[in-house]
Amino acid sequence: MDEKKTHLDPDQVLQQALVIMQPLVLWLLRSGVRHVEFSVAIKQIFLEQAASELARLHAKQTDSAISMLSGLHRKDVKALLAAMAQQESKTTEITRESLGRPTVPSQVMTRWLASGWPDNLPLAGDTQSFETLSRQVSSDVHPRAVLNELLRLGMAEQVGERVRLCRHAFVPDQQMTEAGNLLAGSTADHLAAGVHNLSGSGSKKHLEQSVFADGLSQDSVRQLEALAGNLWQQVLSTMVKAAVPLNEQDEPAGGDQRIRVGMFCYSEPIQRKPAPVSKKKPRKPRRTA
Protein backbone atom coordinates (compact mmCIF):
# COMPACT_ATOMS: atom_id res chain seq x y z
CA MET A 1 0.00 0.00 0.00
CA ASP A 2 1.38 3.40 -0.96
CA GLU A 3 2.12 5.19 2.28
CA LYS A 4 1.32 8.63 0.77
CA LYS A 5 -2.16 7.47 -0.22
CA THR A 6 -2.99 5.99 3.16
CA HIS A 7 -5.24 8.24 5.24
CA LEU A 8 -6.49 6.59 8.43
CA ASP A 9 -9.05 8.40 10.56
CA PRO A 10 -7.66 8.47 14.14
CA ASP A 11 -11.11 8.52 15.76
CA GLN A 12 -12.30 5.59 13.67
CA VAL A 13 -9.11 3.61 14.27
CA LEU A 14 -9.46 4.22 18.02
CA GLN A 15 -12.99 2.82 17.99
CA GLN A 16 -11.81 -0.22 16.02
CA ALA A 17 -8.92 -0.73 18.43
CA LEU A 18 -11.31 -0.63 21.38
CA VAL A 19 -13.24 -3.55 19.85
CA ILE A 20 -9.96 -5.49 19.70
CA MET A 21 -9.27 -4.53 23.32
CA GLN A 22 -12.51 -6.02 24.68
CA PRO A 23 -11.36 -9.68 24.84
CA LEU A 24 -7.86 -8.53 25.84
CA VAL A 25 -9.22 -6.57 28.81
CA LEU A 26 -11.35 -9.58 29.77
CA TRP A 27 -8.19 -11.74 29.76
CA LEU A 28 -6.40 -9.14 31.90
CA LEU A 29 -9.25 -8.96 34.42
CA ARG A 30 -9.55 -12.74 34.70
CA SER A 31 -5.79 -12.87 35.27
CA GLY A 32 -5.82 -10.25 38.03
CA VAL A 33 -4.31 -7.41 35.98
CA ARG A 34 -6.10 -4.14 36.70
CA HIS A 35 -6.25 -0.85 34.84
CA VAL A 36 -3.62 0.78 37.05
CA GLU A 37 -0.96 -1.83 36.21
CA PHE A 38 -1.90 -1.91 32.53
CA SER A 39 -1.90 1.89 32.14
CA VAL A 40 1.66 2.06 33.51
CA ALA A 41 2.92 -0.82 31.36
CA ILE A 42 1.33 0.43 28.12
CA LYS A 43 3.44 3.59 28.26
CA GLN A 44 6.54 1.54 27.49
CA ILE A 45 4.82 0.00 24.44
CA PHE A 46 3.95 3.47 23.10
CA LEU A 47 7.56 4.55 23.63
CA GLU A 48 9.03 1.46 21.92
CA GLN A 49 6.72 1.66 18.93
CA ALA A 50 7.27 5.41 18.55
CA ALA A 51 11.03 4.87 18.54
CA SER A 52 10.64 2.06 16.01
CA GLU A 53 8.47 4.24 13.76
CA LEU A 54 10.99 7.10 13.90
CA ALA A 55 13.74 4.66 12.93
CA ARG A 56 11.64 3.43 9.98
CA LEU A 57 11.19 7.03 8.85
CA HIS A 58 14.95 7.71 9.32
CA ALA A 59 14.13 10.48 11.81
CA LYS A 60 16.13 11.41 14.90
CA GLN A 61 15.00 9.54 18.01
CA THR A 62 15.17 12.41 20.46
CA ASP A 63 13.10 12.63 23.63
CA SER A 64 11.08 15.44 22.04
CA ALA A 65 10.40 13.46 18.86
CA ILE A 66 9.30 10.39 20.82
CA SER A 67 7.14 12.58 23.08
CA MET A 68 5.52 14.30 20.09
CA LEU A 69 4.72 11.05 18.25
CA SER A 70 3.61 8.97 21.25
CA GLY A 71 1.87 11.67 23.29
CA LEU A 72 3.93 10.76 26.34
CA HIS A 73 5.28 13.56 28.54
CA ARG A 74 9.01 14.17 28.11
CA LYS A 75 9.56 13.36 31.79
CA ASP A 76 7.89 9.98 31.25
CA VAL A 77 10.05 9.37 28.17
CA LYS A 78 13.27 10.01 30.10
CA ALA A 79 12.16 7.89 33.05
CA LEU A 80 11.06 5.02 30.84
CA LEU A 81 14.27 5.04 28.80
CA ALA A 82 16.31 4.88 32.00
CA ALA A 83 14.16 2.05 33.38
CA MET A 84 14.37 0.12 30.11
CA ALA A 85 18.16 0.44 30.08
CA GLN A 86 18.30 -1.17 33.53
CA GLN A 87 15.87 -3.93 32.50
CA GLU A 88 17.94 -4.85 29.44
CA SER A 89 20.97 -5.47 31.62
CA LYS A 90 19.05 -7.67 34.07
CA THR A 91 16.44 -9.57 32.10
CA THR A 92 15.98 -11.21 28.72
CA GLU A 93 13.68 -9.30 26.39
CA ILE A 94 10.42 -11.02 25.46
CA THR A 95 9.55 -10.47 21.81
CA ARG A 96 6.91 -11.59 19.33
CA GLU A 97 9.56 -13.85 17.84
CA SER A 98 10.11 -15.64 21.15
CA LEU A 99 6.49 -15.72 22.33
CA GLY A 100 4.81 -18.90 21.27
CA ARG A 101 7.99 -20.45 19.91
CA PRO A 102 7.20 -24.15 20.11
CA THR A 103 9.04 -26.34 22.59
CA VAL A 104 10.57 -29.64 21.52
CA PRO A 105 7.62 -31.67 22.94
CA SER A 106 5.09 -29.47 21.12
CA GLN A 107 7.09 -29.81 17.89
CA VAL A 108 7.05 -33.60 18.30
CA MET A 109 3.29 -33.46 18.90
CA THR A 110 2.77 -31.28 15.79
CA ARG A 111 4.88 -33.51 13.59
CA TRP A 112 3.08 -36.59 14.88
CA LEU A 113 -0.31 -35.05 14.06
CA ALA A 114 0.86 -34.11 10.58
CA SER A 115 2.83 -37.26 9.76
CA GLY A 116 -0.07 -39.58 9.06
CA TRP A 117 1.54 -42.11 11.40
CA PRO A 118 -0.72 -44.21 13.65
CA ASP A 119 -1.82 -42.76 16.99
CA ASN A 120 -0.24 -45.78 18.66
CA LEU A 121 3.52 -46.17 18.14
CA PRO A 122 6.20 -48.47 19.57
CA LEU A 123 8.47 -46.63 21.99
CA ALA A 124 11.64 -47.60 20.13
CA GLY A 125 12.47 -48.82 16.64
CA ASP A 126 14.18 -47.84 13.41
CA THR A 127 11.08 -46.94 11.36
CA GLN A 128 7.78 -45.60 12.72
CA SER A 129 8.45 -45.25 16.43
CA PHE A 130 8.22 -42.50 19.03
CA GLU A 131 11.98 -42.48 19.37
CA THR A 132 12.40 -41.94 15.61
CA LEU A 133 9.83 -39.13 15.67
CA SER A 134 11.56 -37.40 18.56
CA ARG A 135 15.00 -37.71 16.94
CA GLN A 136 13.64 -36.08 13.77
CA VAL A 137 12.77 -32.98 15.78
CA SER A 138 15.85 -32.75 18.02
CA SER A 139 18.95 -34.80 18.64
CA ASP A 140 19.83 -32.68 21.69
CA VAL A 141 16.85 -33.69 23.84
CA HIS A 142 16.54 -37.37 24.76
CA PRO A 143 13.28 -39.02 23.59
CA ARG A 144 12.62 -40.16 27.17
CA ALA A 145 12.63 -36.53 28.37
CA VAL A 146 10.29 -35.54 25.54
CA LEU A 147 7.93 -38.40 26.39
CA ASN A 148 7.92 -37.50 30.09
CA GLU A 149 6.80 -33.96 29.22
CA LEU A 150 4.07 -35.22 26.88
CA LEU A 151 2.87 -37.60 29.60
CA ARG A 152 2.82 -34.75 32.13
CA LEU A 153 0.75 -32.56 29.82
CA GLY A 154 -1.65 -35.38 28.99
CA MET A 155 -0.70 -35.27 25.31
CA ALA A 156 0.36 -38.93 25.26
CA GLU A 157 -0.04 -42.15 27.21
CA GLN A 158 2.42 -44.98 27.66
CA VAL A 159 1.25 -48.58 27.89
CA GLY A 160 4.16 -50.97 28.21
CA GLU A 161 6.52 -50.35 25.32
CA ARG A 162 4.02 -48.36 23.26
CA VAL A 163 3.04 -44.69 23.22
CA ARG A 164 -0.46 -43.50 22.31
CA LEU A 165 -1.21 -40.00 21.01
CA CYS A 166 -4.00 -38.20 22.92
CA ARG A 167 -5.42 -35.81 20.34
CA HIS A 168 -7.96 -34.02 22.56
CA ALA A 169 -6.59 -34.44 26.06
CA PHE A 170 -4.12 -31.58 26.36
CA VAL A 171 -3.85 -30.42 29.99
CA PRO A 172 -1.81 -27.18 30.21
CA ASP A 173 0.18 -26.14 33.25
CA GLN A 174 -1.83 -24.47 36.00
CA GLN A 175 -0.48 -21.01 35.21
CA MET A 176 -1.28 -21.46 31.49
CA THR A 177 2.18 -20.15 30.64
CA GLU A 178 2.72 -22.00 27.38
CA ALA A 179 -0.90 -21.54 26.26
CA GLY A 180 -0.69 -17.81 27.07
CA ASN A 181 2.55 -17.48 25.12
CA LEU A 182 0.99 -19.17 22.11
CA LEU A 183 -2.06 -16.89 22.28
CA ALA A 184 0.06 -13.75 22.63
CA GLY A 185 2.44 -14.70 19.83
CA SER A 186 -0.21 -15.77 17.32
CA THR A 187 -2.53 -12.84 18.08
CA ALA A 188 0.31 -10.32 17.79
CA ASP A 189 1.41 -11.75 14.45
CA HIS A 190 -2.20 -11.76 13.20
CA LEU A 191 -2.55 -8.08 14.11
CA ALA A 192 0.86 -7.27 12.62
CA ALA A 193 -0.24 -8.78 9.31
CA GLY A 194 -3.44 -6.71 9.28
CA VAL A 195 -1.73 -3.48 10.37
CA HIS A 196 0.88 -3.91 7.64
CA ASN A 197 -1.85 -4.43 5.04
CA LEU A 198 -3.67 -1.30 6.23
CA SER A 199 -0.81 1.12 6.77
CA GLY A 200 2.50 -0.50 5.84
CA SER A 201 4.78 0.49 3.01
CA GLY A 202 5.66 -1.67 0.04
CA SER A 203 3.57 -3.82 -2.26
CA LYS A 204 3.68 -7.03 -0.21
CA LYS A 205 0.38 -8.08 1.34
CA HIS A 206 0.09 -10.73 4.06
CA LEU A 207 -2.66 -13.33 3.97
CA GLU A 208 -5.32 -12.11 6.43
CA GLN A 209 -8.75 -13.47 5.58
CA SER A 210 -11.77 -14.84 7.42
CA VAL A 211 -15.29 -16.13 6.75
CA PHE A 212 -18.30 -14.84 8.70
CA ALA A 213 -21.83 -16.18 8.90
CA ASP A 214 -24.73 -15.44 11.26
CA GLY A 215 -28.36 -16.33 11.69
CA LEU A 216 -27.39 -19.98 12.24
CA SER A 217 -28.76 -22.66 14.54
CA GLN A 218 -26.58 -24.42 17.13
CA ASP A 219 -26.62 -27.58 15.01
CA SER A 220 -25.39 -25.68 11.96
CA VAL A 221 -22.62 -24.06 14.00
CA ARG A 222 -21.50 -27.49 15.25
CA GLN A 223 -21.37 -28.76 11.65
CA LEU A 224 -19.23 -25.79 10.58
CA GLU A 225 -16.96 -26.17 13.61
CA ALA A 226 -16.38 -29.83 12.72
CA LEU A 227 -15.64 -28.84 9.12
CA ALA A 228 -13.15 -26.19 10.31
CA GLY A 229 -11.41 -28.77 12.49
CA ASN A 230 -11.08 -31.19 9.59
CA LEU A 231 -9.80 -28.46 7.27
CA TRP A 232 -7.22 -27.38 9.83
CA GLN A 233 -5.88 -30.93 10.07
CA GLN A 234 -5.33 -30.85 6.29
CA VAL A 235 -3.64 -27.44 6.46
CA LEU A 236 -1.48 -28.53 9.41
CA SER A 237 -0.32 -31.70 7.67
CA THR A 238 0.40 -29.95 4.37
CA MET A 239 2.30 -27.04 5.94
CA VAL A 240 4.43 -29.24 8.23
CA LYS A 241 5.37 -31.57 5.38
CA ALA A 242 6.42 -28.56 3.30
CA ALA A 243 8.17 -26.69 6.13
CA VAL A 244 10.31 -29.53 7.51
CA PRO A 245 12.56 -30.05 4.44
CA LEU A 246 12.80 -26.29 3.86
CA ASN A 247 13.89 -25.76 7.47
CA GLU A 248 16.47 -28.54 7.23
CA GLN A 249 17.79 -26.89 4.06
CA ASP A 250 17.78 -23.23 5.17
CA GLU A 251 18.68 -23.24 8.87
CA PRO A 252 22.26 -24.57 8.44
CA ALA A 253 22.77 -21.92 5.74
CA GLY A 254 21.80 -19.11 8.14
CA GLY A 255 18.11 -18.66 7.33
CA ASP A 256 16.85 -15.57 9.20
CA GLN A 257 13.14 -15.48 8.29
CA ARG A 258 10.15 -16.80 10.21
CA ILE A 259 6.54 -17.54 9.26
CA ARG A 260 3.39 -18.36 11.20
CA VAL A 261 0.29 -19.83 9.58
CA GLY A 262 -2.78 -20.13 11.79
CA MET A 263 -6.49 -20.69 11.79
CA PHE A 264 -9.16 -20.02 14.40
CA CYS A 265 -12.85 -20.71 14.77
CA TYR A 266 -15.14 -18.85 17.17
CA SER A 267 -18.89 -18.91 17.69
CA GLU A 268 -21.32 -17.36 20.16
CA PRO A 269 -24.99 -16.35 20.37
CA ILE A 270 -25.81 -13.10 18.60
CA GLN A 271 -26.13 -10.27 21.10
CA ARG A 272 -29.59 -8.88 20.41
CA LYS A 273 -30.11 -5.21 21.10
CA PRO A 274 -32.80 -4.65 23.72
CA ALA A 275 -36.03 -3.11 22.48
CA PRO A 276 -36.10 0.67 23.01
CA VAL A 277 -37.96 1.69 26.14
CA SER A 278 -40.89 3.96 25.43
CA LYS A 279 -40.65 7.33 27.14
CA LYS A 280 -44.42 7.81 27.11
CA LYS A 281 -46.12 7.48 30.45
CA PRO A 282 -48.75 4.73 30.60
CA ARG A 283 -52.29 5.96 30.45
CA LYS A 284 -54.34 5.82 33.61
CA PRO A 285 -57.32 3.47 33.37
CA ARG A 286 -60.61 5.26 32.91
CA ARG A 287 -63.06 5.16 35.77
CA THR A 288 -66.36 3.54 35.09
CA ALA A 289 -69.60 4.53 36.71
C-alpha positions as CSV (number, residue, x, y, z in Angstrom):
1,M,0.0,0.0,0.0
2,D,1.4,3.4,-1.0
3,E,2.1,5.2,2.3
4,K,1.3,8.6,0.8
5,K,-2.2,7.5,-0.2
6,T,-3.0,6.0,3.2
7,H,-5.2,8.2,5.2
8,L,-6.5,6.6,8.4
9,D,-9.1,8.4,10.6
10,P,-7.7,8.5,14.1
11,D,-11.1,8.5,15.8
12,Q,-12.3,5.6,13.7
13,V,-9.1,3.6,14.3
14,L,-9.5,4.2,18.0
15,Q,-13.0,2.8,18.0
16,Q,-11.8,-0.2,16.0
17,A,-8.9,-0.7,18.4
18,L,-11.3,-0.6,21.4
19,V,-13.2,-3.5,19.8
20,I,-10.0,-5.5,19.7
21,M,-9.3,-4.5,23.3
22,Q,-12.5,-6.0,24.7
23,P,-11.4,-9.7,24.8
24,L,-7.9,-8.5,25.8
25,V,-9.2,-6.6,28.8
26,L,-11.3,-9.6,29.8
27,W,-8.2,-11.7,29.8
28,L,-6.4,-9.1,31.9
29,L,-9.3,-9.0,34.4
30,R,-9.6,-12.7,34.7
31,S,-5.8,-12.9,35.3
32,G,-5.8,-10.3,38.0
33,V,-4.3,-7.4,36.0
34,R,-6.1,-4.1,36.7
35,H,-6.2,-0.8,34.8
36,V,-3.6,0.8,37.1
37,E,-1.0,-1.8,36.2
38,F,-1.9,-1.9,32.5
39,S,-1.9,1.9,32.1
40,V,1.7,2.1,33.5
41,A,2.9,-0.8,31.4
42,I,1.3,0.4,28.1
43,K,3.4,3.6,28.3
44,Q,6.5,1.5,27.5
45,I,4.8,0.0,24.4
46,F,3.9,3.5,23.1
47,L,7.6,4.5,23.6
48,E,9.0,1.5,21.9
49,Q,6.7,1.7,18.9
50,A,7.3,5.4,18.6
51,A,11.0,4.9,18.5
52,S,10.6,2.1,16.0
53,E,8.5,4.2,13.8
54,L,11.0,7.1,13.9
55,A,13.7,4.7,12.9
56,R,11.6,3.4,10.0
57,L,11.2,7.0,8.9
58,H,15.0,7.7,9.3
59,A,14.1,10.5,11.8
60,K,16.1,11.4,14.9
61,Q,15.0,9.5,18.0
62,T,15.2,12.4,20.5
63,D,13.1,12.6,23.6
64,S,11.1,15.4,22.0
65,A,10.4,13.5,18.9
66,I,9.3,10.4,20.8
67,S,7.1,12.6,23.1
68,M,5.5,14.3,20.1
69,L,4.7,11.1,18.3
70,S,3.6,9.0,21.3
71,G,1.9,11.7,23.3
72,L,3.9,10.8,26.3
73,H,5.3,13.6,28.5
74,R,9.0,14.2,28.1
75,K,9.6,13.4,31.8
76,D,7.9,10.0,31.3
77,V,10.1,9.4,28.2
78,K,13.3,10.0,30.1
79,A,12.2,7.9,33.1
80,L,11.1,5.0,30.8
81,L,14.3,5.0,28.8
82,A,16.3,4.9,32.0
83,A,14.2,2.0,33.4
84,M,14.4,0.1,30.1
85,A,18.2,0.4,30.1
86,Q,18.3,-1.2,33.5
87,Q,15.9,-3.9,32.5
88,E,17.9,-4.8,29.4
89,S,21.0,-5.5,31.6
90,K,19.1,-7.7,34.1
91,T,16.4,-9.6,32.1
92,T,16.0,-11.2,28.7
93,E,13.7,-9.3,26.4
94,I,10.4,-11.0,25.5
95,T,9.6,-10.5,21.8
96,R,6.9,-11.6,19.3
97,E,9.6,-13.9,17.8
98,S,10.1,-15.6,21.1
99,L,6.5,-15.7,22.3
100,G,4.8,-18.9,21.3
101,R,8.0,-20.5,19.9
102,P,7.2,-24.1,20.1
103,T,9.0,-26.3,22.6
104,V,10.6,-29.6,21.5
105,P,7.6,-31.7,22.9
106,S,5.1,-29.5,21.1
107,Q,7.1,-29.8,17.9
108,V,7.0,-33.6,18.3
109,M,3.3,-33.5,18.9
110,T,2.8,-31.3,15.8
111,R,4.9,-33.5,13.6
112,W,3.1,-36.6,14.9
113,L,-0.3,-35.1,14.1
114,A,0.9,-34.1,10.6
115,S,2.8,-37.3,9.8
116,G,-0.1,-39.6,9.1
117,W,1.5,-42.1,11.4
118,P,-0.7,-44.2,13.7
119,D,-1.8,-42.8,17.0
120,N,-0.2,-45.8,18.7
121,L,3.5,-46.2,18.1
122,P,6.2,-48.5,19.6
123,L,8.5,-46.6,22.0
124,A,11.6,-47.6,20.1
125,G,12.5,-48.8,16.6
126,D,14.2,-47.8,13.4
127,T,11.1,-46.9,11.4
128,Q,7.8,-45.6,12.7
129,S,8.4,-45.2,16.4
130,F,8.2,-42.5,19.0
131,E,12.0,-42.5,19.4
132,T,12.4,-41.9,15.6
133,L,9.8,-39.1,15.7
134,S,11.6,-37.4,18.6
135,R,15.0,-37.7,16.9
136,Q,13.6,-36.1,13.8
137,V,12.8,-33.0,15.8
138,S,15.9,-32.8,18.0
139,S,18.9,-34.8,18.6
140,D,19.8,-32.7,21.7
141,V,16.8,-33.7,23.8
142,H,16.5,-37.4,24.8
143,P,13.3,-39.0,23.6
144,R,12.6,-40.2,27.2
145,A,12.6,-36.5,28.4
146,V,10.3,-35.5,25.5
147,L,7.9,-38.4,26.4
148,N,7.9,-37.5,30.1
149,E,6.8,-34.0,29.2
150,L,4.1,-35.2,26.9
151,L,2.9,-37.6,29.6
152,R,2.8,-34.8,32.1
153,L,0.7,-32.6,29.8
154,G,-1.7,-35.4,29.0
155,M,-0.7,-35.3,25.3
156,A,0.4,-38.9,25.3
157,E,0.0,-42.2,27.2
158,Q,2.4,-45.0,27.7
159,V,1.2,-48.6,27.9
160,G,4.2,-51.0,28.2
161,E,6.5,-50.4,25.3
162,R,4.0,-48.4,23.3
163,V,3.0,-44.7,23.2
164,R,-0.5,-43.5,22.3
165,L,-1.2,-40.0,21.0
166,C,-4.0,-38.2,22.9
167,R,-5.4,-35.8,20.3
168,H,-8.0,-34.0,22.6
169,A,-6.6,-34.4,26.1
170,F,-4.1,-31.6,26.4
171,V,-3.9,-30.4,30.0
172,P,-1.8,-27.2,30.2
173,D,0.2,-26.1,33.2
174,Q,-1.8,-24.5,36.0
175,Q,-0.5,-21.0,35.2
176,M,-1.3,-21.5,31.5
177,T,2.2,-20.1,30.6
178,E,2.7,-22.0,27.4
179,A,-0.9,-21.5,26.3
180,G,-0.7,-17.8,27.1
181,N,2.6,-17.5,25.1
182,L,1.0,-19.2,22.1
183,L,-2.1,-16.9,22.3
184,A,0.1,-13.7,22.6
185,G,2.4,-14.7,19.8
186,S,-0.2,-15.8,17.3
187,T,-2.5,-12.8,18.1
188,A,0.3,-10.3,17.8
189,D,1.4,-11.8,14.5
190,H,-2.2,-11.8,13.2
191,L,-2.6,-8.1,14.1
192,A,0.9,-7.3,12.6
193,A,-0.2,-8.8,9.3
194,G,-3.4,-6.7,9.3
195,V,-1.7,-3.5,10.4
196,H,0.9,-3.9,7.6
197,N,-1.8,-4.4,5.0
198,L,-3.7,-1.3,6.2
199,S,-0.8,1.1,6.8
200,G,2.5,-0.5,5.8
201,S,4.8,0.5,3.0
202,G,5.7,-1.7,0.0
203,S,3.6,-3.8,-2.3
204,K,3.7,-7.0,-0.2
205,K,0.4,-8.1,1.3
206,H,0.1,-10.7,4.1
207,L,-2.7,-13.3,4.0
208,E,-5.3,-12.1,6.4
209,Q,-8.8,-13.5,5.6
210,S,-11.8,-14.8,7.4
211,V,-15.3,-16.1,6.7
212,F,-18.3,-14.8,8.7
213,A,-21.8,-16.2,8.9
214,D,-24.7,-15.4,11.3
215,G,-28.4,-16.3,11.7
216,L,-27.4,-20.0,12.2
217,S,-28.8,-22.7,14.5
218,Q,-26.6,-24.4,17.1
219,D,-26.6,-27.6,15.0
220,S,-25.4,-25.7,12.0
221,V,-22.6,-24.1,14.0
222,R,-21.5,-27.5,15.2
223,Q,-21.4,-28.8,11.6
224,L,-19.2,-25.8,10.6
225,E,-17.0,-26.2,13.6
226,A,-16.4,-29.8,12.7
227,L,-15.6,-28.8,9.1
228,A,-13.2,-26.2,10.3
229,G,-11.4,-28.8,12.5
230,N,-11.1,-31.2,9.6
231,L,-9.8,-28.5,7.3
232,W,-7.2,-27.4,9.8
233,Q,-5.9,-30.9,10.1
234,Q,-5.3,-30.9,6.3
235,V,-3.6,-27.4,6.5
236,L,-1.5,-28.5,9.4
237,S,-0.3,-31.7,7.7
238,T,0.4,-30.0,4.4
239,M,2.3,-27.0,5.9
240,V,4.4,-29.2,8.2
241,K,5.4,-31.6,5.4
242,A,6.4,-28.6,3.3
243,A,8.2,-26.7,6.1
244,V,10.3,-29.5,7.5
245,P,12.6,-30.0,4.4
246,L,12.8,-26.3,3.9
247,N,13.9,-25.8,7.5
248,E,16.5,-28.5,7.2
249,Q,17.8,-26.9,4.1
250,D,17.8,-23.2,5.2
251,E,18.7,-23.2,8.9
252,P,22.3,-24.6,8.4
253,A,22.8,-21.9,5.7
254,G,21.8,-19.1,8.1
255,G,18.1,-18.7,7.3
256,D,16.9,-15.6,9.2
257,Q,13.1,-15.5,8.3
258,R,10.1,-16.8,10.2
259,I,6.5,-17.5,9.3
260,R,3.4,-18.4,11.2
261,V,0.3,-19.8,9.6
262,G,-2.8,-20.1,11.8
263,M,-6.5,-20.7,11.8
264,F,-9.2,-20.0,14.4
265,C,-12.8,-20.7,14.8
266,Y,-15.1,-18.8,17.2
267,S,-18.9,-18.9,17.7
268,E,-21.3,-17.4,20.2
269,P,-25.0,-16.3,20.4
270,I,-25.8,-13.1,18.6
271,Q,-26.1,-10.3,21.1
272,R,-29.6,-8.9,20.4
273,K,-30.1,-5.2,21.1
274,P,-32.8,-4.6,23.7
275,A,-36.0,-3.1,22.5
276,P,-36.1,0.7,23.0
277,V,-38.0,1.7,26.1
278,S,-40.9,4.0,25.4
279,K,-40.7,7.3,27.1
280,K,-44.4,7.8,27.1
281,K,-46.1,7.5,30.5
282,P,-48.8,4.7,30.6
283,R,-52.3,6.0,30.4
284,K,-54.3,5.8,33.6
285,P,-57.3,3.5,33.4
286,R,-60.6,5.3,32.9
287,R,-63.1,5.2,35.8
288,T,-66.4,3.5,35.1
289,A,-69.6,4.5,36.7
